[in-house]
Structure formats: structure tokens, C-alpha cells
């Protein structure tokens, strides 16, 4: 079995920090695998439960990153949001 890719690890870490379920994270991983042509590798509850080992994020930051994964913003929108 292959290791998770960089993007898969980011999705898993952010999903865990945002308190998302295994089903939520696997839905995003499935969509990402279909988009990139990669083989889908599901995350399991054990991997998702390792959230405390990931860098600490506030709930608000984790939710904002998760929202960005689901609905990416343009760079201009991100710059405007940060400037506010």
C-alpha cells in the first residue's frame, strides 16, 4: 500500500483539526483522487484520530482552511480577507 501524498496528508490533518468525520474527509479524498487520476486511499479512524500529533490550529483557522479546500478562493479574495 502506498503512503499518503502531500495533498492527502494536508486534507487529513486539516480535516482532523476541524473536527470532520472520517466520512467527510474520505469524500474530499475521493473527489481529489478522481480529479488528479490518483488511486483513492481512504483514511481510517485511527489516522484521523492522530490529530493531536498535527500542528495546533485554532478551530476557526481549521474551519477556514477546510472551507478553502471545499470551495477555493481566488488569490485576490484571500489577500482582501487577510487585509481586513
Secondary structure as GFF3:
##gff-version 3
##sequence-region A 1 84
A	DSSP	alpha_helix	6	17	.	.	.	ID=ss1
A	DSSP	alpha_helix	22	36	.	.	.	ID=ss2
A	DSSP	alpha_helix	45	48	.	.	.	ID=ss3
A	DSSP	three_ten_helix	49	53	.	.	.	ID=ss4
A	DSSP	alpha_helix	59	70	.	.	.	ID=ss5
A	DSSP	alpha_helix	75	83	.	.	.	ID=ss6
###
